[in-house]
Amino acid sequence: MFTTFRLVPYLLLAGLVALAPAPVAALSDAYKDNLYETGILKPVDSVLKVKVGDRAPDFRLKAVSGEQVSLGDYRGKKHVVLSFIPAAWTPVCSDQWPGYNIVKELFDEHDAVLLGISVDSLATLFSWTNQMGRLWFPVLSDFFPHGAVAAAFGILRTDGTAERALIVIDKQGIIRYIDVHDVNKRPPLDALARELEKLPK
């Protein structure tokens, strides 16, 4: 069982990520200089179409790696965490995804995979993730039809970007947790850790 005591290292890491003066992935000044400052955005700008207990809408998207990834590929095999972000090359997004590299063990321990989803094109995601450094999870493009997967979950914003959202789906394809987060802030790792702990083995 993932006790509070065992959660401490993840909380400490989350704190270190939060205190970092620049994005975790900032490999060079050139990388930082290419981030687009969005300013403060409306925290949530969509209406959910799903709820906890629903079967998650299936989808198939192309990954930066070139493979096609379907939610159904994991049915009966792995729990799935969907991490939707608004846009590549923005500060919070460029901080959030590299942070998951620090806690890969958390996902492994709970037999879960992480799928990163953005409405950006594959070319944009390829360039951005190369600059951030290697991510252990698939990065998927919801570009065409634009934002179709985000729209199916009800998290497509009126400007065409996705909400910053975490959706935990169990091995049977049932939604167990939804966090449509303030788009201006990174979702806390400790909250996700607690939700993963609740999943059946």
C-alpha positions as CSV (number, residue, x, y, z in Angstrom):
1,M,0.0,0.0,0.0
2,F,1.2,3.5,-0.9
3,T,1.2,5.0,2.6
4,T,1.5,8.7,3.5
5,F,5.1,8.0,4.6
6,R,5.9,6.6,1.2
7,L,4.3,9.6,-0.5
8,V,6.8,11.9,1.2
9,P,9.5,11.5,-1.5
10,Y,7.0,12.5,-4.2
11,L,5.8,15.5,-2.2
12,L,9.4,16.6,-1.8
13,L,10.0,16.2,-5.5
14,A,6.8,18.0,-6.3
15,G,8.1,20.8,-4.0
16,L,11.4,21.0,-5.8
17,V,9.7,21.1,-9.2
18,A,7.4,23.9,-7.9
19,L,10.3,25.9,-6.5
20,A,12.4,25.7,-9.6
21,P,13.0,29.2,-11.0
22,A,12.7,28.0,-14.5
23,P,11.0,25.0,-16.2
24,V,12.5,21.6,-15.1
25,A,13.3,20.8,-18.7
26,A,15.1,24.1,-19.4
27,L,18.3,22.8,-21.0
28,S,19.5,26.1,-22.3
29,D,18.7,29.8,-22.5
30,A,17.7,29.2,-26.1
31,Y,15.0,26.8,-25.0
32,K,13.7,29.3,-22.3
33,D,13.7,32.1,-24.8
34,N,11.4,30.1,-27.1
35,L,8.6,29.7,-24.5
36,Y,5.5,31.7,-25.3
37,E,4.0,33.6,-22.3
38,T,0.3,33.2,-22.4
39,G,-0.5,35.5,-19.5
40,I,-3.3,34.7,-17.1
41,L,-6.1,32.7,-18.8
42,K,-9.6,31.9,-17.8
43,P,-9.0,29.0,-15.3
44,V,-11.6,26.7,-16.9
45,D,-13.3,27.3,-20.3
46,S,-15.3,24.2,-21.1
47,V,-18.1,21.9,-19.9
48,L,-17.3,18.3,-19.1
49,K,-19.1,15.6,-21.1
50,V,-18.0,12.7,-18.9
51,K,-18.1,12.0,-15.2
52,V,-16.5,9.5,-12.8
53,G,-18.0,6.1,-13.4
54,D,-18.5,6.6,-17.1
55,R,-16.8,4.5,-19.7
56,A,-14.1,6.7,-21.2
57,P,-14.5,7.5,-24.9
58,D,-12.1,5.5,-27.0
59,F,-9.7,7.2,-29.3
60,R,-6.7,6.5,-31.6
61,L,-4.1,9.2,-32.0
62,K,-0.7,9.4,-33.6
63,A,2.3,9.7,-31.3
64,V,5.4,11.8,-31.8
65,S,7.2,8.4,-32.1
66,G,5.1,7.6,-35.2
67,E,3.0,4.9,-33.6
68,Q,-0.7,4.9,-33.4
69,V,-2.0,4.7,-29.8
70,S,-5.5,3.8,-28.8
71,L,-7.0,3.9,-25.3
72,G,-8.4,0.4,-26.1
73,D,-4.9,-0.9,-26.5
74,Y,-4.6,-0.9,-22.6
75,R,-8.0,-2.4,-21.8
76,G,-7.6,-5.2,-19.4
77,K,-3.8,-4.6,-19.2
78,K,-3.0,-1.2,-17.6
79,H,-4.6,1.7,-15.8
80,V,-4.3,4.9,-17.9
81,V,-3.7,8.5,-16.9
82,L,-4.5,11.0,-19.6
83,S,-2.7,14.3,-19.2
84,F,-4.2,16.9,-21.5
85,I,-2.3,20.2,-21.8
86,P,-3.3,23.4,-23.6
87,A,-0.2,24.0,-25.8
88,A,3.4,23.2,-26.5
89,W,6.0,25.9,-25.9
90,T,4.2,27.5,-22.9
91,P,5.8,27.7,-19.5
92,V,3.4,25.6,-17.3
93,C,3.1,22.8,-19.9
94,S,6.9,22.8,-20.3
95,D,7.2,22.4,-16.6
96,Q,4.5,19.8,-16.0
97,W,5.4,17.0,-18.4
98,P,9.1,16.8,-17.6
99,G,8.0,16.6,-13.9
100,Y,6.4,13.2,-14.6
101,N,9.9,11.9,-15.5
102,I,10.8,12.3,-11.8
103,V,7.9,10.1,-10.7
104,K,7.8,7.3,-13.3
105,E,8.1,4.8,-10.5
106,L,4.8,6.0,-9.1
107,F,3.1,4.9,-12.4
108,D,5.0,1.7,-12.6
109,E,4.1,0.7,-9.0
110,H,0.4,1.1,-9.8
111,D,0.5,-0.6,-13.1
112,A,-0.4,2.6,-14.9
113,V,0.7,4.3,-18.1
114,L,0.6,8.0,-18.8
115,L,-0.5,9.4,-22.2
116,G,0.3,13.0,-22.9
117,I,-2.2,14.7,-25.2
118,S,-2.1,18.1,-26.9
119,V,-4.0,19.7,-29.7
120,D,-0.7,20.7,-31.3
121,S,0.5,19.2,-34.6
122,L,3.0,16.4,-34.6
123,A,5.7,18.6,-36.0
124,T,5.3,21.1,-33.1
125,L,5.2,18.3,-30.5
126,F,8.3,16.7,-32.0
127,S,10.3,19.9,-31.8
128,W,9.0,20.8,-28.3
129,T,9.6,17.4,-26.7
130,N,13.1,17.2,-28.3
131,Q,14.0,20.5,-26.6
132,M,12.6,19.3,-23.3
133,G,14.5,16.1,-23.3
134,R,13.3,12.5,-23.4
135,L,9.9,11.8,-21.9
136,W,9.1,8.2,-20.9
137,F,5.5,8.4,-21.9
138,P,3.8,8.6,-25.4
139,V,3.0,12.2,-26.5
140,L,-0.1,12.2,-28.7
141,S,-1.4,14.8,-31.2
142,D,-5.1,15.6,-31.1
143,F,-4.6,18.0,-34.0
144,F,-6.9,16.6,-36.7
145,P,-9.8,16.6,-36.6
146,H,-8.7,19.5,-34.3
147,G,-9.2,18.7,-30.7
148,A,-11.6,15.8,-31.4
149,V,-10.5,13.8,-28.3
150,A,-10.5,16.8,-26.0
151,A,-14.0,17.6,-27.3
152,A,-15.2,14.1,-26.7
153,F,-14.3,14.4,-23.0
154,G,-15.7,18.0,-22.9
155,I,-12.4,19.7,-22.2
156,L,-11.9,21.7,-25.5
157,R,-11.6,25.4,-24.7
158,T,-13.2,28.1,-26.8
159,D,-9.8,29.1,-28.1
160,G,-9.2,25.6,-29.6
161,T,-6.7,24.5,-26.9
162,A,-7.4,21.8,-24.4
163,E,-7.9,22.3,-20.6
164,R,-5.1,21.3,-18.3
165,A,-6.7,18.0,-17.2
166,L,-5.8,14.7,-15.7
167,I,-8.2,11.8,-16.2
168,V,-7.5,8.4,-14.5
169,I,-9.1,5.4,-16.3
170,D,-9.0,1.9,-14.8
171,K,-8.2,-1.3,-16.7
172,Q,-11.8,-1.8,-17.6
173,G,-12.0,1.6,-19.3
174,I,-14.0,3.3,-16.5
175,I,-13.1,6.8,-15.5
176,R,-12.0,6.9,-11.8
177,Y,-10.8,10.5,-11.4
178,I,-11.1,13.8,-13.2
179,D,-9.1,16.9,-12.5
180,V,-9.9,19.8,-14.8
181,H,-7.3,22.1,-13.3
182,D,-6.8,25.8,-13.4
183,V,-5.1,26.1,-16.8
184,N,-2.6,28.6,-15.3
185,K,-1.3,26.1,-12.7
186,R,0.3,22.7,-12.6
187,P,-1.8,19.8,-11.1
188,P,-0.3,18.6,-7.8
189,L,1.6,15.3,-7.9
190,D,0.4,14.3,-4.5
191,A,-3.3,14.4,-5.5
192,L,-2.5,12.1,-8.5
193,A,-0.5,9.8,-6.3
194,R,-3.5,9.4,-4.0
195,E,-5.8,8.6,-6.9
196,L,-3.4,6.0,-8.3
197,E,-3.4,4.3,-4.8
198,K,-7.1,3.8,-5.0
199,L,-7.0,1.8,-8.2
200,P,-7.5,-2.0,-7.9
201,K,-4.4,-4.0,-8.4
